[in-house]
Amino acid sequence: MINGLREKTNRQYNIDFEKVQKLTNKTYKVKCINGNCFVIKKTELYISEKYEFLKSLGVDNILYPIVNNNNRFVSNDNGNLYYVMNFVDNKLEYGEIKANKLK
């Protein structure tokens, strides 16, 4: 999947990145020229339906994938399914969780 990833994400999401960091076998962190970071993750066929279902229920307290230029959560590149999400620094997330426990 990594081959041609820059071109594919630019075409599907209008995201142009300069650096790629492999996080797991299925997950990559990419850093854009403008400093924004995203996560690109290989996925399964039914993940799109999961996010569409949650959205239809009005669930808004989760981090949704970015909708691609085809208005879909998941992109298909010759059978390789993937989605793109905004990168969230775990340090910030852990701080928020700890703050919630103080209530």
Disulfide bonds with the S-S distance in Angstrom:
none
